[in-house]
Amino acid sequence: MRILFCSRRYFPAISGMSVYASNLLHELVEAGHDVTMVSQYRGDPVGTRVYGGGPPPPVPGVTVIGRRSLGEEEGGRFERDIDDMVQTIREEHAKQPFDLLHAQYGYPNGWAVLLAARELGLPCVVSIQGGDGHWVGSCCEMHRLGMLRVLQHANAVLIGCESFAGEVVERLSVDRSLFTIVPGAVDVSRFRPAEGHVIGQAHQPVRLLYHGRVDRRKGVLDFIEALVLLRAGDKPFVATISGIGPDLDAAKALVAERGLDQAVRFTGVAAYDDAPRVYHDQDVFVSPTYMEGFSNTVLEAMASGLPIVSCVAVGVMDCIRDDENGLLVQPGDVAALADAMRRLIDDSELRRRLAAAALEECRSTYAWQPVGRQIMDVYSQVIHQAPPDGFDPVLPESECRYREAPHLL
């Protein structure tokens, strides 16, 4: 099968979307498919600082085409980038026809792929990611209608978990039957406990890790405030905040303001190849996120043998169950977050029990090979279906709050 995969951001951008795309591309190539990836990327200082930027690197077995998202850079004009994606797909299809189009994101990529599929007479699949599922459509009428048309007319819509599907159903008033659940996954050959690591053992003082996008919506500021409470209770710890993101400066300022400079270190960007070592050097993984599509970092921590503290949040509560394979608190409850971390600092048997259960479940349920097969099964189901049709290809112009901060969409 000849497949066009349209990614919003791929490496060197540091995000869960890059990880998802990398693993899926590997599975498609291993299965013998002919794959072309068109990936947008940020090339401006602001976008590069938030995510990392620049053209996508070569991917073994994949034709990679990088397209700079100039519209997004220039005031959030996503429509310019949509036109560019459609034109790129059109040109590549003319060289050698595709059998199927797959977009990794509902808007703008899903809308671009829907338009291209309609024009070229091809079926299309759209994967809904965290950002567009949580926020796109609540921002303005234009993007609400774009998301609705993608959800209602793509041949298949993939989403990571039941709680995330429920959120999108409620927020956009669409039918649950539109979604096919394909869970998040992790490369368990890459992410695994360090050689010689004994599950539940910890350094003294215990090392606490926040790894991922440094973003208040991911709970990084709550993590810092919870560390203040730990210190007030004379609980020894060292903490690492790994990654970059829109709130990196705010997080550094808060650490300084709270007098945590000696206890918290910022390590900046961790390339995907280096990420396993980030987990290996730590004892407890903390993800106080408010919402996810399906958390890559939680899965990576599970696969690495770390006990996890996270939140009763969309995209987390589907794989982490409180006091069974992790500890969960309510998003924004800093006191409860500090208490959960305190429990894991104090109790080696609790660390062992939770980490062992998470590791076993991750290996049996969230490995990429079976998840890749699920996605390819969806391809097989839609490959002979009619292309999307019956929708207006023109969206009404409207003001959008993401024009000023387009990286948040």
C-alpha positions in Angstrom: 0.0 0.0 0.0 1.3 3.5 -0.8 0.6 5.8 2.1 0.9 9.5 2.6 1.4 10.4 6.3 0.9 14.1 7.1 2.5 15.1 10.4 2.1 18.4 12.2 5.5 18.3 13.8 8.2 15.7 13.5 11.8 15.6 14.9 13.7 17.7 15.7 10.6 19.1 17.3 10.3 17.6 20.8 6.8 16.4 21.3 4.7 13.4 21.8 3.5 13.8 18.2 7.1 13.2 17.0 7.4 10.1 19.0 4.1 8.7 17.8 5.0 9.4 14.2 8.4 7.9 14.5 7.1 4.6 15.8 4.2 4.4 13.4 6.5 5.0 10.4 8.8 2.3 11.6 5.9 -0.2 11.8 4.6 0.7 8.4 8.0 0.3 6.7 8.5 -3.0 8.6 5.2 -4.2 7.2 6.3 -3.5 3.6 4.3 -0.3 2.9 5.6 2.5 0.7 5.4 5.6 2.9 5.8 9.3 2.2 5.7 11.7 5.1 4.9 15.4 4.7 5.8 17.2 7.9 5.3 20.8 8.9 8.0 22.4 11.0 8.7 25.7 12.7 11.8 27.6 11.6 11.3 30.8 13.5 13.1 31.6 16.9 9.8 31.5 18.9 8.6 28.2 17.5 12.1 26.7 17.8 12.4 27.7 21.4 9.1 26.2 22.4 9.4 22.9 20.5 12.7 22.7 18.8 12.6 23.3 15.1 14.0 22.9 11.6 13.4 20.4 8.8 12.7 16.8 9.6 15.6 14.4 9.4 15.7 11.4 7.1 13.7 8.4 8.2 14.9 4.9 7.0 12.6 3.6 4.3 10.4 6.7 4.2 10.3 9.6 1.7 10.4 12.7 3.9 9.2 16.1 2.8 9.6 19.0 5.2 7.3 22.1 4.7 8.0 25.1 6.8 4.7 26.3 8.5 5.1 30.0 7.4 1.4 30.7 8.0 1.6 29.5 11.6 4.8 31.6 12.1 3.2 34.7 10.6 0.4 35.3 13.1 -1.2 31.9 13.2 -2.5 31.9 9.6 -3.0 28.1 9.5 -5.0 28.4 6.3 -1.8 29.3 4.3 -0.2 26.1 5.6 -3.3 24.0 4.8 -3.1 25.3 1.2 0.6 24.3 1.1 0.0 20.8 2.5 -2.8 20.2 -0.1 -0.6 21.4 -2.9 2.3 19.2 -1.7 0.1 16.1 -1.5 -1.3 16.9 -5.0 2.2 17.1 -6.5 3.4 13.9 -4.9 0.3 12.0 -5.9 0.9 13.2 -9.5 4.4 11.6 -9.4 3.1 8.3 -8.1 -0.4 7.8 -6.8 -1.2 7.2 -3.2 -3.7 4.6 -2.0 -4.5 6.3 1.3 -3.9 9.5 3.2 -3.3 9.6 7.0 -3.2 12.9 9.0 -1.7 13.1 12.4 -3.8 15.9 13.9 -7.4 17.0 13.3 -6.6 20.6 12.4 -4.9 21.9 10.4 -3.5 18.6 9.1 -6.7 16.6 9.2 -8.5 19.4 7.3 -5.8 19.5 4.7 -5.9 15.7 4.2 -9.7 15.7 4.0 -9.5 18.4 1.2 -6.8 16.5 -0.6 -8.7 13.1 -0.3 -11.8 14.7 -1.7 -9.9 16.2 -4.6 -7.9 13.1 -5.4 -10.6 10.5 -4.8 -8.7 8.7 -2.0 -9.8 7.4 1.5 -8.4 9.2 4.5 -7.6 8.4 8.1 -7.2 11.1 10.8 -5.5 10.6 14.2 -6.9 13.0 16.8 -4.1 14.3 19.1 -4.3 15.9 22.5 -4.2 19.6 21.5 -6.8 19.6 18.9 -9.1 17.2 20.9 -9.0 19.4 24.0 -9.0 22.9 22.5 -9.6 23.2 18.8 -13.2 24.1 18.2 -13.6 25.9 21.5 -11.3 28.7 20.0 -13.5 30.0 17.2 -16.3 29.1 14.8 -14.0 28.5 11.9 -12.0 25.9 13.6 -15.0 24.3 15.2 -16.6 23.7 11.8 -13.2 22.4 10.5 -13.0 19.9 13.3 -16.6 18.8 12.8 -16.2 18.2 9.1 -13.0 16.2 9.7 -14.7 14.1 12.4 -17.8 13.5 10.3 -16.3 12.9 6.9 -12.9 11.2 7.3 -13.2 7.5 6.5 -11.8 6.7 9.9 -11.0 8.8 13.0 -8.4 7.3 15.4 -8.3 8.4 19.1 -6.1 7.2 21.9 -8.6 6.2 24.7 -12.2 6.2 25.9 -11.9 9.2 28.2 -10.5 11.3 25.4 -13.2 10.2 23.0 -15.8 11.1 25.7 -14.3 14.6 26.0 -14.5 15.3 22.3 -18.0 13.9 22.0 -19.2 16.2 24.8 -17.4 19.3 23.7 -18.3 19.1 20.0 -21.6 17.2 20.3 -20.6 14.4 17.9 -21.5 10.8 17.9 -19.3 8.3 19.8 -19.5 5.9 16.9 -17.2 8.2 14.8 -14.2 7.1 16.8 -12.0 4.1 16.7 -9.9 3.6 19.8 -6.3 2.8 19.1 -4.3 3.3 22.3 -1.0 5.1 22.8 2.0 2.9 22.6 5.7 2.8 23.5 8.8 1.2 22.0 9.5 -1.3 24.8 12.8 -2.3 23.2 14.0 1.3 23.6 12.4 2.1 26.9 13.1 -0.5 29.6 14.6 -0.6 33.1 18.3 0.1 33.3 20.5 -2.9 33.3 20.9 -4.1 36.9 18.1 -1.9 38.2 16.0 -3.4 41.0 12.4 -2.3 40.8 11.5 -0.1 43.8 15.1 0.8 44.8 15.9 4.5 45.0 18.8 6.9 45.5 19.2 8.8 48.7 17.8 11.4 48.5 15.1 10.2 46.2 15.2 11.6 42.6 11.9 13.0 41.2 11.5 13.5 37.5 9.3 15.8 35.4 10.0 15.0 31.7 8.1 16.4 28.7 6.8 19.7 27.5 7.4 22.4 30.1 3.9 23.8 30.1 1.5 24.8 32.9 -1.2 22.7 31.2 1.1 19.7 31.8 1.3 20.7 35.5 4.9 21.7 35.7 4.1 24.7 37.9 2.1 22.5 40.2 5.1 20.2 40.4 7.3 23.0 41.6 4.7 24.2 44.2 4.4 20.6 45.5 8.2 20.5 45.9 7.9 23.6 48.2 5.5 21.6 50.4 7.9 18.6 50.5 10.7 20.9 51.6 8.6 22.5 54.3 8.0 19.0 55.6 11.7 18.3 55.8 11.4 15.6 53.2 14.8 15.2 51.3 14.6 15.1 47.5 16.3 16.2 44.3 14.2 17.1 41.3 14.8 17.3 37.6 12.7 19.2 35.0 13.6 17.8 31.6 12.4 19.4 28.4 11.5 22.7 26.8 8.1 24.4 26.3 6.1 27.6 26.5 6.5 27.9 30.3 10.2 27.2 30.7 10.9 30.8 31.8 8.0 30.8 34.1 9.1 27.5 35.7 12.6 28.8 36.2 11.4 32.0 37.7 9.1 30.1 40.1 12.0 27.8 41.2 14.1 30.9 42.0 11.2 32.7 43.7 10.5 29.6 46.0 14.2 29.2 46.8 14.5 25.8 45.2 17.6 26.5 43.1 19.7 23.9 44.9 17.1 21.2 44.8 15.8 21.5 41.2 17.8 21.3 38.0 16.6 22.1 34.4 18.2 19.9 31.8 16.7 21.3 28.6 16.1 19.3 25.5 16.4 15.6 25.6 16.6 14.1 22.2 14.5 10.9 21.7 17.6 8.8 21.5 18.7 10.1 24.9 15.3 9.9 26.6 15.8 6.3 28.0 18.8 7.6 30.0 16.7 10.4 31.4 14.4 7.8 33.1 17.3 5.5 34.1 18.8 8.2 36.3 15.6 8.8 38.3 13.5 7.1 40.9 9.9 8.5 40.7 8.1 10.0 37.6 5.7 12.8 38.2 3.2 14.0 35.6 0.7 16.4 37.2 -1.0 16.9 33.8 -4.5 18.4 33.3 -5.3 16.5 30.2 -3.7 14.3 27.5 -4.6 12.5 24.3 -2.6 9.6 25.6 0.6 10.4 27.5 3.8 9.2 25.8 5.9 10.1 28.8 3.7 8.1 31.2 4.1 5.1 29.0 7.8 5.6 28.7 8.1 5.8 32.5 6.0 2.7 32.9 8.3 0.8 30.5 11.3 2.1 32.3 10.3 0.6 35.6 9.5 3.9 37.5 6.7 4.4 39.9 4.4 7.1 38.7 2.4 10.0 40.2 -0.1 11.6 37.9 -3.6 12.9 37.8 -7.2 11.8 37.3 -7.1 13.4 33.9 -8.3 12.6 30.4 -5.7 10.4 28.6 -4.1 9.2 31.9 -6.9 7.5 33.8 -7.3 5.0 31.0 -3.9 3.4 31.7 -3.0 4.4 35.3 -5.3 3.2 38.2 -4.8 4.7 41.6 -2.8 2.5 44.1 -2.7 -0.3 41.5 -0.1 0.7 39.0 0.5 4.3 40.0 -0.8 7.1 42.3 -3.4 9.6 41.0 -4.5 12.9 42.4 -6.9 15.5 41.1 -5.4 18.0 38.6 -4.3 21.2 40.4 -4.4 19.7 43.9 -0.9 20.6 44.9 -1.2 19.4 48.5 -2.4 15.9 47.3 0.4 15.9 44.7 3.0 16.6 47.5 1.5 13.9 49.7 1.6 11.3 46.9 5.3 12.1 46.2 5.9 11.9 50.0 4.4 8.4 50.1 6.7 7.2 47.3 9.8 8.8 48.9 9.0 7.0 52.2 7.8 3.6 51.1 10.1 1.4 49.0 7.5 -1.5 48.9 4.9 0.9 47.5 7.4 2.0 44.8 8.2 -1.6 44.0 4.5 -2.7 43.8 3.3 0.1 41.6 6.3 0.1 39.3 6.2 -3.7 38.8 2.5 -3.6 37.9 3.0 -0.7 35.5 5.9 -2.4 33.8 4.0 -5.7 33.3 0.9 -3.9 31.9 3.0 -1.7 29.6 4.8 -4.7 28.0 1.5 -6.7 27.5 -0.8 -3.9 26.4 1.1 -0.8 25.1 3.9 -2.2 22.9 4.0 -0.6 19.4 3.9 -3.8 17.3 0.3 -4.8 18.2 -0.8 -1.1 18.1 0.8 -0.7 14.6 -1.2 -3.7 13.5 -4.4 -2.2 14.7 -3.7 0.9 12.6 -2.9 -1.1 9.6 -6.2 -3.1 10.1 -8.0 0.2 9.9 -6.2 1.0 6.6 -7.4 -2.4 5.2 -11.0 -1.6 6.2 -11.1 1.8 4.5 -8.9 1.3 1.5 -11.8 0.4 -0.8 -14.2 3.0 0.7 -15.4 6.1 -1.2 -13.4 9.3 -0.6 -14.9 11.9 1.7 -17.6 14.0 0.1 -20.7 15.9 1.0 -19.1 18.7 2.9 -18.4 22.4 2.2 -14.7 22.7 1.5 -14.7 26.4 2.5 -14.6 27.5 6.1 -15.9 30.9 7.3 -13.2 33.3 8.4 -13.3 34.2 12.1 -11.0 35.6 14.8 -9.2 32.9 16.8 -7.4 33.2 20.2 -4.7 30.9 18.8 -3.6 33.5 16.2 -1.4 35.2 18.8 0.0 32.0 20.3 -0.3 29.5 17.5 2.0 26.9 19.1 -0.7 26.3 21.7 -3.1 24.9 19.0 
